[in-house]
Amino acid sequence: MMHHLPMGVFFVAGVVAAALASMETRPIDTAVQATQQSVETPQVHVQSLTTDLSKLTATPTTSTSPSSPQGTPANASLTAWEKAMVQRGRAVCTGSQADTYYDSARVYYQIADYTKDTSWNACAKNGVTTYRDGYLVPNKFGAAGWAIFPHGLWLDWQRTQDSASKDAIVQLSQHASFADAPLEWTASADVSREVAYNVMTKLIAVSLGATVVHLNEQVAQAFDHVKQWTNILKNQPSGTKATYVRPFMAALTTEALIQWAGDDAGKQRQVLTAIQPLWDAIWTVCWLTDPQTLAYTDKVASDGSGGRDPAPDLNLLIAPAYAWLFKQTGTVAYRDKADALFAGGTKAYLGDGKHFNQNYRWSFKYIEWRKG
């Protein structure tokens, strides 16, 4: 059997690889193909999928000037977020491969829902066509591990019944990097992003009737990645090669686990039990008060891939994690942390599609979950 490897061998003449790789302003973490020990598998089962995928859409807005500080972010932060959403969103709706990174189709369909302005659907469809037909199809759906984006395709299928988007999700779940690779390759939290993206893709594919491999196992690995990070932040061995924590990577894994849990109360409790200590520790170790952001990494990484520099451009990938904790626990401190990240994130650089999309792919859920 051919395993889908984390390499650029699927890229057409290297053009797409160069375009996508150039969008990473920080070094891309290299994939780990061996670990110091195997992962202990918690009791996770996904055969009876309960995830309500309709909740991936954005809740429509009723006012751009909310008046209740308990139920909404501060007016200035929300106004800045909404203003940038419209102004920068139009500017980066270019149709270029680079501007689809972090799932532009997902972003634009959510903007259309939030603003109730259907003109944004054209930007979303543009993103679908560019990513699906210009990247996935020529590469036989062998997407790089950091370029696996199923949600925009799913929203496109939901809205337009475009069978090509439905098929692309299924193919992506089966052929993307790490989709069927040996599990020891993804045991370390150093490969958390790739696992999180595969989990989210496979959950959607299963909801469409597809058969996938390694979903239970990769969900278990995502839980173990959370444990590894928590141990690292407590100055304990991770049990694998992982030695540092990147909050935005933890956020991607958190997003995947929340998607896995859906509306299942038991799964939600399992996710809460796992991630709450992690996000408490991340705040303690990584919060930088003056720039209102978290450090890019908890320490200077031994592999030279980054350190404790401020990363406000990643705030809005992280704020929904704390908003979800607030929704689950009612603890106001989590709402306040989410608000602080949101406020800092609205000042971040949005000069290209990559930065715009990473700021808006999940931040609509912050707006929703912050209401408690």
C-alpha positions as CSV (number, residue, x, y, z in Angstrom):
1,M,0.0,0.0,0.0
2,M,1.2,3.5,-0.8
3,H,1.1,5.7,2.3
4,H,0.4,9.4,1.7
5,L,3.6,11.1,2.8
6,P,4.2,14.6,4.0
7,M,6.2,15.5,0.9
8,G,5.8,17.8,-2.1
9,V,5.8,15.0,-4.6
10,F,2.2,15.6,-5.5
11,F,2.7,19.2,-6.5
12,V,2.5,20.2,-10.1
13,A,6.0,21.3,-11.2
14,G,6.5,22.7,-7.7
15,V,4.5,25.8,-8.6
16,V,1.7,25.3,-6.1
17,A,4.1,24.1,-3.4
18,A,6.2,27.3,-3.8
19,A,3.1,29.5,-3.7
20,L,1.6,27.9,-0.6
21,A,4.9,27.5,1.2
22,S,5.7,31.2,0.7
23,M,2.6,32.1,2.7
24,E,4.1,30.8,6.0
25,T,5.7,33.8,7.6
26,R,7.2,31.5,10.2
27,P,9.0,28.2,9.5
28,I,6.7,25.2,8.8
29,D,7.2,22.5,11.4
30,T,8.7,19.5,9.8
31,A,6.9,16.2,10.1
32,V,8.1,13.6,12.5
33,Q,8.2,10.1,11.2
34,A,9.1,8.3,14.4
35,T,8.5,8.8,18.1
36,Q,9.9,7.6,21.3
37,Q,6.9,5.6,22.3
38,S,3.4,4.7,20.9
39,V,0.3,6.5,22.0
40,E,-2.1,5.1,24.5
41,T,-5.5,5.2,22.9
42,P,-8.3,6.7,25.0
43,Q,-11.9,5.5,24.6
44,V,-13.0,7.5,21.5
45,H,-15.5,6.2,19.0
46,V,-16.9,7.9,16.0
47,Q,-18.9,5.2,14.3
48,S,-22.1,7.0,15.3
49,L,-21.2,10.5,14.3
50,T,-23.3,13.1,16.2
51,T,-21.5,16.2,15.0
52,D,-24.0,18.8,13.7
53,L,-22.0,20.1,10.8
54,S,-24.6,22.8,10.1
55,K,-23.0,24.6,13.1
56,L,-19.9,25.3,11.0
57,T,-21.8,28.2,9.5
58,A,-21.7,31.7,11.0
59,T,-24.5,33.1,13.0
60,P,-26.1,36.0,11.1
61,T,-25.6,39.4,12.7
62,T,-28.5,41.5,13.9
63,S,-26.5,44.6,14.7
64,T,-23.1,46.0,14.1
65,S,-23.2,48.0,17.3
66,P,-24.0,45.6,20.1
67,S,-24.9,47.1,23.5
68,S,-24.6,44.2,25.9
69,P,-21.1,43.7,27.2
70,Q,-22.1,40.4,28.8
71,G,-23.2,38.9,25.5
72,T,-21.0,40.5,22.9
73,P,-17.4,41.7,22.6
74,A,-16.5,45.3,23.3
75,N,-17.9,47.6,20.7
76,A,-14.6,48.9,19.5
77,S,-13.2,45.4,19.0
78,L,-16.3,44.1,17.2
79,T,-16.5,47.1,15.0
80,A,-12.8,46.8,14.0
81,W,-13.3,43.1,13.3
82,E,-16.4,43.7,11.1
83,K,-14.8,46.7,9.3
84,A,-11.7,44.7,8.4
85,M,-13.8,41.7,7.4
86,V,-15.4,43.7,4.7
87,Q,-12.6,46.0,3.6
88,R,-9.8,43.4,3.6
89,G,-12.1,40.6,2.5
90,R,-12.8,42.4,-0.8
91,A,-9.1,43.2,-1.2
92,V,-7.9,39.6,-1.0
93,C,-10.7,38.0,-3.0
94,T,-8.2,37.6,-5.8
95,G,-8.5,34.0,-7.1
96,S,-4.8,33.3,-6.5
97,Q,-3.7,30.1,-5.0
98,A,-1.9,31.9,-2.2
99,D,-5.0,33.7,-1.1
100,T,-6.9,30.5,-0.5
101,Y,-4.6,29.3,2.3
102,Y,-6.4,28.7,5.6
103,D,-9.6,28.0,3.6
104,S,-10.8,31.1,1.9
105,A,-14.0,29.4,0.8
106,R,-14.9,28.7,4.4
107,V,-14.2,32.2,5.4
108,Y,-16.3,33.8,2.6
109,Y,-19.3,31.6,3.1
110,Q,-19.2,32.5,6.8
111,I,-19.0,36.2,5.9
112,A,-22.0,35.8,3.6
113,D,-24.0,34.2,6.4
114,Y,-22.9,36.8,9.0
115,T,-23.5,39.9,6.8
116,K,-26.5,38.4,5.0
117,D,-24.9,39.6,1.9
118,T,-24.9,36.9,-0.8
119,S,-22.4,38.8,-3.0
120,W,-19.7,37.2,-0.8
121,N,-20.7,33.8,-2.2
122,A,-18.8,34.6,-5.4
123,C,-15.6,35.0,-3.5
124,A,-16.3,31.7,-1.7
125,K,-16.9,29.9,-5.0
126,N,-13.8,31.4,-6.4
127,G,-11.9,30.0,-3.5
128,V,-13.5,26.6,-4.0
129,T,-12.5,26.5,-7.6
130,T,-9.0,27.7,-7.1
131,Y,-8.3,25.2,-4.2
132,R,-10.2,22.2,-5.5
133,D,-9.6,22.4,-9.2
134,G,-6.3,24.2,-9.2
135,Y,-4.6,22.4,-6.4
136,L,-6.4,19.2,-5.2
137,V,-7.4,17.7,-8.6
138,P,-4.0,18.1,-10.3
139,N,-2.3,16.6,-7.3
140,K,-4.7,13.7,-7.0
141,F,-6.0,15.1,-3.7
142,G,-2.6,14.5,-2.1
143,A,-2.6,17.8,-0.2
144,A,0.3,18.7,2.0
145,G,-0.3,18.2,5.7
146,W,-0.6,21.9,6.3
147,A,-3.0,22.5,3.3
148,I,-5.9,20.2,4.1
149,F,-9.0,22.4,4.1
150,P,-12.4,20.6,3.9
151,H,-14.8,23.0,5.5
152,G,-15.1,25.4,2.5
153,L,-15.8,22.4,0.3
154,W,-18.4,21.2,2.7
155,L,-20.1,24.6,2.9
156,D,-20.1,24.7,-0.9
157,W,-21.7,21.3,-1.2
158,Q,-24.3,22.3,1.4
159,R,-25.2,25.4,-0.5
160,T,-24.8,24.5,-4.2
161,Q,-25.0,20.7,-4.3
162,D,-21.8,20.8,-6.4
163,S,-20.9,17.1,-6.4
164,A,-17.3,17.9,-7.2
165,S,-17.0,19.5,-3.8
166,K,-18.5,16.5,-2.1
167,D,-16.2,14.2,-3.9
168,A,-13.2,16.4,-3.1
169,I,-13.9,16.0,0.6
170,V,-14.1,12.2,0.3
171,Q,-10.9,12.1,-1.8
172,L,-9.1,14.4,0.5
173,S,-10.0,12.3,3.5
174,Q,-8.4,9.3,1.8
175,H,-5.4,10.8,0.0
176,A,-4.2,13.8,1.9
177,S,-0.8,13.6,3.6
178,F,-1.0,11.3,6.7
179,A,-4.5,10.1,5.8
180,D,-3.3,6.5,6.0
181,A,0.3,6.8,7.1
182,P,1.7,4.6,9.9
183,L,0.4,5.9,13.2
184,E,3.8,6.2,14.7
185,W,4.5,9.0,12.2
186,T,1.9,11.2,13.9
187,A,2.2,10.2,17.5
188,S,4.3,13.3,18.4
189,A,2.6,16.6,19.0
190,D,5.1,18.0,16.5
191,V,2.7,16.7,13.9
192,S,-0.5,18.0,15.6
193,R,-1.6,20.2,12.8
194,E,-1.6,17.4,10.3
195,V,-3.6,15.1,12.6
196,A,-6.1,17.9,13.4
197,Y,-6.7,18.6,9.8
198,N,-7.1,14.9,9.0
199,V,-9.6,14.5,11.8
200,M,-11.7,17.4,10.7
201,T,-11.7,16.2,7.1
202,K,-12.5,12.6,8.0
203,L,-15.4,13.7,10.3
204,I,-17.0,15.6,7.4
205,A,-16.3,12.7,5.0
206,V,-18.0,10.2,7.4
207,S,-21.0,12.5,7.6
208,L,-21.2,12.2,3.8
209,G,-21.2,8.5,3.9
210,A,-17.5,7.9,3.2
211,T,-15.3,5.2,4.6
212,V,-12.1,6.4,6.1
213,V,-9.2,4.9,8.0
214,H,-7.5,5.9,11.2
215,L,-10.2,8.3,12.4
216,N,-10.6,6.8,15.9
217,E,-6.8,6.5,16.2
218,Q,-6.1,10.0,15.1
219,V,-8.8,11.4,17.4
220,A,-7.0,9.5,20.2
221,Q,-3.7,11.0,19.0
222,A,-5.2,14.5,19.1
223,F,-6.1,13.9,22.8
224,D,-2.6,12.6,23.4
225,H,-1.1,15.7,21.8
226,V,-3.1,17.8,24.3
227,K,-1.6,15.7,27.1
228,Q,1.9,16.1,25.6
229,W,1.6,19.9,25.5
230,T,0.2,20.0,29.1
231,N,3.2,18.0,30.3
232,I,5.7,20.2,28.5
233,L,4.2,23.3,30.1
234,K,4.5,21.6,33.5
235,N,8.2,20.9,32.8
236,Q,7.5,17.2,32.4
237,P,8.6,14.9,29.6
238,S,6.1,14.8,26.7
239,G,6.7,11.1,26.1
240,T,7.6,11.8,22.4
241,K,10.0,14.0,20.5
242,A,7.8,17.0,21.2
243,T,9.6,19.6,23.4
244,Y,7.7,22.9,22.9
245,V,4.2,24.3,22.6
246,R,2.7,26.5,19.9
247,P,-0.7,28.0,21.1
248,F,-2.1,28.2,17.6
249,M,-1.3,24.5,16.9
250,A,-3.1,23.7,20.2
251,A,-6.0,25.8,18.9
252,L,-6.2,23.7,15.7
253,T,-6.3,20.5,17.7
254,T,-8.9,22.0,20.0
255,E,-11.0,22.9,17.0
256,A,-10.8,19.3,15.8
257,L,-11.8,17.9,19.1
258,I,-14.7,20.3,19.5
259,Q,-15.9,19.3,16.0
260,W,-15.5,15.6,17.0
261,A,-17.6,16.2,20.2
262,G,-20.4,18.1,18.4
263,D,-23.5,18.3,20.6
264,D,-22.7,15.1,22.5
265,A,-22.5,16.1,26.1
266,G,-20.3,13.1,27.1
267,K,-17.8,13.9,24.4
268,Q,-17.9,17.6,25.3
269,R,-17.0,16.7,28.9
270,Q,-14.2,14.5,27.6
271,V,-12.8,17.4,25.5
272,L,-13.2,19.9,28.4
273,T,-11.4,17.6,30.8
274,A,-8.5,17.3,28.3
275,I,-8.1,20.9,27.1
276,Q,-8.9,23.0,30.2
277,P,-5.6,22.3,31.9
278,L,-3.8,22.9,28.7
279,W,-5.3,26.3,28.0
280,D,-4.9,27.3,31.7
281,A,-1.2,26.5,31.4
282,I,-0.8,28.2,28.0
283,W,-2.2,31.4,29.4
284,T,0.2,31.3,32.4
285,V,3.3,30.6,30.3
286,C,2.6,32.4,27.1
287,W,0.4,35.5,27.7
288,L,2.0,38.8,26.8
289,T,0.0,41.6,28.3
290,D,1.3,44.7,26.4
291,P,0.7,43.4,22.9
292,Q,-2.4,41.5,24.0
293,T,-1.3,38.2,22.5
294,L,0.3,34.9,23.2
295,A,3.9,34.1,22.5
296,Y,4.4,32.2,19.3
297,T,6.1,29.4,21.2
298,D,6.4,28.7,24.9
299,K,10.2,28.8,24.6
300,V,12.8,29.2,21.9
301,A,12.5,26.0,20.0
302,S,15.6,23.8,19.9
303,D,15.0,23.2,16.2
304,G,15.3,27.0,15.5
305,S,11.7,27.3,14.2
306,G,10.6,30.1,16.5
307,G,10.6,31.5,20.0
308,R,8.6,33.8,22.3
309,D,7.9,36.6,19.9
310,P,4.4,38.1,20.0
311,A,2.0,36.6,17.4
312,P,-1.1,38.8,17.3
313,D,-1.9,37.6,13.8
314,L,-2.7,34.2,15.4
315,N,-5.0,35.6,18.1
316,L,-8.2,34.9,16.3
317,L,-7.3,31.3,15.7
318,I,-7.0,30.9,19.5
319,A,-9.8,33.2,21.0
320,P,-12.6,30.7,20.1
321,A,-10.9,28.0,22.3
322,Y,-11.3,30.3,25.4
323,A,-14.8,31.3,24.3
324,W,-15.7,27.6,24.2
325,L,-14.3,27.0,27.6
326,F,-16.5,29.9,28.8
327,K,-19.6,28.4,27.1
328,Q,-18.9,25.0,28.8
329,T,-18.0,26.2,32.3
330,G,-19.6,29.7,32.7
331,T,-16.2,30.8,34.1
332,V,-16.0,34.6,33.3
333,A,-12.2,34.5,33.3
334,Y,-12.3,32.4,30.1
335,R,-14.6,35.0,28.5
336,D,-12.2,37.7,29.5
337,K,-9.2,35.9,28.1
338,A,-11.1,35.4,24.8
339,D,-12.0,39.1,24.7
340,A,-8.4,40.1,25.3
341,L,-7.2,37.9,22.5
342,F,-10.0,39.1,20.2
343,A,-9.1,42.8,21.0
344,G,-5.4,42.2,20.3
345,G,-6.2,40.2,17.1
346,T,-8.2,43.0,15.6
347,K,-5.0,45.0,15.4
348,A,-3.1,42.3,13.5
349,Y,-1.7,42.4,10.0
350,L,-4.3,41.4,7.3
351,G,-2.3,42.4,4.2
352,D,-2.7,39.1,2.4
353,G,-5.1,36.2,2.0
354,K,-3.3,33.9,4.3
355,H,-3.4,36.3,7.2
356,F,-7.0,37.4,6.5
357,N,-8.2,33.8,6.3
358,Q,-6.4,32.6,9.4
359,N,-8.1,35.5,11.3
360,Y,-11.6,34.8,10.1
361,R,-11.7,31.0,9.6
362,W,-12.8,30.3,13.2
363,S,-13.4,33.7,14.9
364,F,-17.1,33.6,14.0
365,K,-17.4,30.9,16.6
366,Y,-15.8,33.2,19.2
367,I,-18.8,35.6,18.5
368,E,-21.2,32.7,19.0
369,W,-19.7,31.0,22.0
370,R,-18.9,34.2,23.9
371,K,-22.6,34.6,24.5
372,G,-22.4,31.6,26.8
